[in-house]
Amino acid sequence: MKSKLFLIFGFVMIPICILGLLYQKSFIWVVCPQSLIVMFVRQWQHAYDSLGAADYPDLIVALLYYPFIGWILSRASRKGTLGRVGVHVGIWHIAAIGLALGAGEIRNRLWGFK
């Protein structure tokens, strides 16, 4: 049962990430930084019509990320390696927050906002 909770939590996070991106909420910087990385990299490539607007690539990452992480944690729980895998997932998430902040800064400098 414990391993299924990770999958359930992964699917519960989908609407939180998608709605946070669509309504440009500040909690997205912590909850779903992977989507922001995709958004900022996309915006580096060409000027965008509305600053910070989520598009399909960003929403797809928001749709798939937490169910994938829930699946990974569920498998780790069944195999007895949840502690080690959980630490790796946490490190990846913290690194993604840093990458999102860096990508946002680079985008802003390229566009002349700062």
C-alpha positions in Angstrom: 0.0 0.0 0.0 2.8 2.4 0.8 4.3 2.1 -2.7 0.9 3.0 -4.2 0.7 6.2 -2.2 3.7 7.5 -4.2 1.9 6.9 -7.5 -1.3 8.5 -6.1 0.7 11.5 -4.9 2.3 11.8 -8.4 -1.1 12.0 -10.1 -2.5 14.4 -7.5 0.4 16.8 -8.3 -0.6 17.1 -12.0 -3.4 19.7 -11.6 -1.3 21.6 -9.1 1.6 22.0 -11.5 -0.5 22.7 -14.5 -2.8 25.3 -12.8 0.3 26.9 -11.2 1.9 27.3 -14.6 -1.2 28.6 -16.3 -2.0 31.1 -13.6 1.7 32.0 -13.1 1.8 31.3 -9.4 5.1 31.8 -7.5 4.9 28.4 -5.8 5.8 26.8 -9.1 9.5 27.8 -8.6 9.6 25.2 -5.8 6.9 22.7 -6.9 7.6 22.3 -10.6 10.9 23.8 -11.5 11.5 21.3 -14.3 8.6 22.9 -16.3 10.2 26.4 -15.7 13.5 25.1 -17.1 11.8 24.0 -20.3 9.9 27.3 -20.5 13.0 29.5 -20.1 15.0 27.4 -22.5 12.2 27.7 -25.1 12.1 31.5 -24.5 15.9 31.8 -24.9 15.5 30.5 -28.4 13.1 33.2 -29.6 11.2 36.1 -28.1 7.9 35.1 -26.8 4.6 37.0 -27.2 3.7 36.9 -23.5 6.4 36.8 -20.9 6.2 33.7 -18.7 3.2 32.1 -20.5 3.2 28.3 -20.3 2.9 26.4 -23.6 2.6 22.8 -24.6 6.2 21.7 -23.9 6.0 23.1 -20.4 2.6 21.6 -19.6 3.7 18.2 -20.9 6.6 18.3 -18.4 4.2 19.3 -15.7 1.9 16.5 -16.7 4.6 13.7 -16.7 7.1 14.7 -14.1 5.4 13.8 -10.8 3.8 10.5 -12.0 7.2 9.5 -13.3 8.8 10.4 -9.9 6.0 8.6 -8.1 6.7 5.5 -10.2 10.4 5.7 -9.4 9.7 6.0 -5.6 7.1 3.3 -5.7 9.6 0.9 -7.3 12.2 1.9 -4.8 9.8 1.3 -1.9 9.0 -2.2 -3.1 12.7 -3.0 -3.6 13.7 -1.6 -0.2 15.9 1.2 -1.5 13.5 4.1 -0.9 16.0 6.0 1.4 18.8 6.1 -1.2 16.5 6.8 -4.2 14.6 9.4 -2.2 17.8 11.3 -1.5 18.7 11.2 -5.2 15.3 12.5 -6.2 15.6 15.3 -3.6 19.0 16.3 -4.8 17.7 16.4 -8.4 14.8 18.6 -7.3 17.0 21.1 -5.5 19.3 21.2 -8.6 16.3 21.8 -10.8 15.3 24.8 -8.7 18.8 26.2 -9.1 18.7 25.6 -12.8 15.3 27.2 -13.1 16.6 30.3 -11.3 19.7 30.4 -13.5 17.7 29.9 -16.7 15.3 32.7 -15.7 18.2 35.1 -15.1 19.8 34.3 -18.4 16.5 34.8 -20.2 16.0 38.1 -18.5 19.5 39.3 -19.4 19.1 38.2 -23.0 15.8 40.1 -23.2 17.2 43.1 -21.4 15.0 43.0 -18.3 17.9 43.5 -15.8 
